[in-house]
């Protein structure tokens, strides 16, 4: 999305001298500095493959406003370039008409490479253009008069809305493509399909039956004669049936979930300044918190005879009690022959996870896969599976040996056939399964000693046994895109200190066919951007390597000393310090004020094996601080320009919790912290995220990790920021910390951002306030200038 510069927030000149000047410089630089992502050229390849998969073309940026088109023969690697598609013997697709598009608003969920989108208005009235942001909210980008045209800078994957400016009617919604998207606005597009009678209806695969839920009962229609009957059960009359009907492939049975609805608690958000200068209003948001009751739905099996007679069985089994599911809906998967269906059971507390099979004829329940852990099972990232219907096998992901690997299961026997991958490294993502060849392609990290353990490499393994074959070789993090038939792949690899390289490789053996592009960052460096330095050093145990990056200011003087600022986010769901090339614009902006900025991942974060990850269990207080502090001291010992007597820290969300914890437990290292929208007590935050790492039931470990409970321990300078309309982390978490600090008579500063949601410190006002606070407390007058 191109951003239209506005005046934005301005922090008032409440303080004399350096701080006021600093804020003025920040405001001016944010409005005038070039967009760094427009200064990286030849960095990305998004192939558009031919129908037979033997060739592809792509468009690549070669300058601020310059593009080149490239056509590649996949067999030989031969490249042909030209200024447009026609010069390569290709033709761009015709303009898309708005009347042929739908009008369903949807949020932007993906940001790809920069591109353009062109609108021409053939209607008799002016139209307005809006970008639909990640929340689905429209952001205005102006309008186009009748007969006019507008070209907007966008990103592949961004969603745009076209509206009739006079009649206020949505005309079309379109998603930007990698190549230029051309939209001819000729009238309204397709309207959303109306919902039928408020009831979700499901037809059987053979077209004979139609089943649906209505008036708290299950109904069946015979499509041959139109007759309708209620499928009576002992669970009728309660508003507790899930509306989705899930039919067997042979049309003899279906499953509908049933449970006791448990309305989610709501949290109040105060919108103090609604649009139009209306009085403040309270918004109530559904929000389950740790320990809240859950519906406990069960699948109900209906068997249908040719005459329409039915039997029903509620699948209540000791193998599926106390589920962690928040809704009534239980997704099921039917076997290809319809003899049984499968559903997952994640037991609350995430220490038991099962894939269960239920017989369609006898409703007998058995276990196909069972995972147990004395700590937690990472259900969001480590329960991937792929069903092989022809052989009645299942490819399953598991950490049961301490590392995330793939296993092959016999579905009917409910036992593993073999472990497909093994070793002190992890499978990160499965990209492709070739069932005919019985091969799996996946990304793995930690494969090579001495390489960044977060670098992903493409590998292949045979389902019938054999060694893992690594198909990429560069020392970098790899992103992979296969050709339609899987014969070739395009690999884009990079490191924080190495801009992207795009390669074409053969999928069978990884042989390099051609280097397609090497990113050009010369303009970026000329604009003052600096390459991060990758650094590894031992963590708390003196053995485990911790990896991170060091970012120096643009006008770096090795003879000077600089205070250090850490950007922290220790959420256990992932790893967060960069392993690939990223612009890290906010970090560079802070560094250019006269800081050295650091990012690193300590124990308790993901993708380094179970022992590394388990440090977080019932212990979010730890936050990896012992590892990052050991890393920081080791890094600073050989870099005299890092002043470890002046160390600050900032973070948002889980990073906000971490930033406050730095001043509660580690004030001997950190003296300044800025915490944005932090989950300062895990009992106050959303249920699903916190029970995953802190467990269930809620116990004293939640109290031990609470910043609010430890507010009296605060030392150092603290700034708390929160958005009043944060729907992600309950703003009351920050307000309650404010209250605890006041009761403990601890000095701190607090700034709610009016009208902001989650990530309030990333608003112009919040970002300027954060920079000013760090500068006021960490920069000495003699610190080197960056302006």
Secondary structure as UniProt FT lines:
FT   HELIX           18..32
FT   HELIX           36..39
FT   STRAND          48..49
FT   TURN            51..52
FT   STRAND          55..63
FT   TURN            64..65
FT   STRAND          66..73
FT   TURN            74..76
FT   STRAND          79..82
FT   HELIX           86..88
FT   STRAND          96..97
FT   HELIX           98..100
FT   STRAND          114..121
FT   STRAND          127..132
FT   TURN            134..135
FT   STRAND          138..144
FT   TURN            146..147
FT   STRAND          149..155
FT   TURN            156..157
FT   STRAND          159..164
FT   TURN            165..168
FT   STRAND          169..175
FT   STRAND          181..185
FT   TURN            197..198
FT   STRAND          201..203
FT   TURN            205..206
FT   STRAND          209..214
FT   TURN            215..216
FT   STRAND          217..222
FT   TURN            223..225
FT   STRAND          228..230
FT   TURN            234..237
FT   STRAND          246..247
FT   TURN            249..250
FT   STRAND          253..258
FT   STRAND          266..271
FT   TURN            275..276
FT   STRAND          281..286
FT   TURN            290..291
FT   STRAND          298..304
FT   TURN            306..307
FT   STRAND          310..314
FT   TURN            318..319
FT   STRAND          333..334
FT   TURN            336..337
FT   STRAND          340..347
FT   TURN            348..349
FT   STRAND          352..359
FT   TURN            360..362
FT   STRAND          365..372
FT   TURN            379..381
FT   STRAND          385..388
FT   TURN            389..392
FT   STRAND          393..398
FT   TURN            400..401
FT   STRAND          405..410
FT   TURN            411..414
FT   STRAND          415..419
FT   STRAND          426..434
FT   TURN            435..438
FT   STRAND          439..445
FT   TURN            449..450
FT   TURN            453..454
FT   STRAND          456..462
FT   TURN            463..464
FT   STRAND          469..470
FT   STRAND          477..482
FT   TURN            484..485
FT   STRAND          488..495
FT   TURN            496..497
FT   STRAND          498..506
FT   TURN            507..509
FT   STRAND          512..518
FT   HELIX           522..526
FT   TURN            527..528
FT   STRAND          533..538
FT   TURN            540..541
FT   STRAND          545..551
FT   TURN            554..555
FT   TURN            558..559
FT   STRAND          562..567
FT   TURN            572..573
FT   HELIX           585..591
FT   TURN            592..594
FT   STRAND          595..600
FT   TURN            603..604
FT   HELIX           610..613
FT   HELIX           614..616
FT   TURN            617..618
FT   TURN            620..624
FT   HELIX           625..637
FT   TURN            640..641
FT   STRAND          642..652
FT   HELIX           654..665
FT   TURN            667..669
FT   STRAND          672..676
FT   TURN            682..684
FT   HELIX           687..694
FT   HELIX           700..704
FT   TURN            707..710
FT   HELIX           711..713
FT   STRAND          717..723
FT   TURN            724..725
FT   TURN            727..731
FT   HELIX           732..743
FT   TURN            744..745
FT   STRAND          749..753
FT   TURN            754..755
FT   HELIX           760..762
FT   HELIX           764..778
FT   TURN            781..782
//
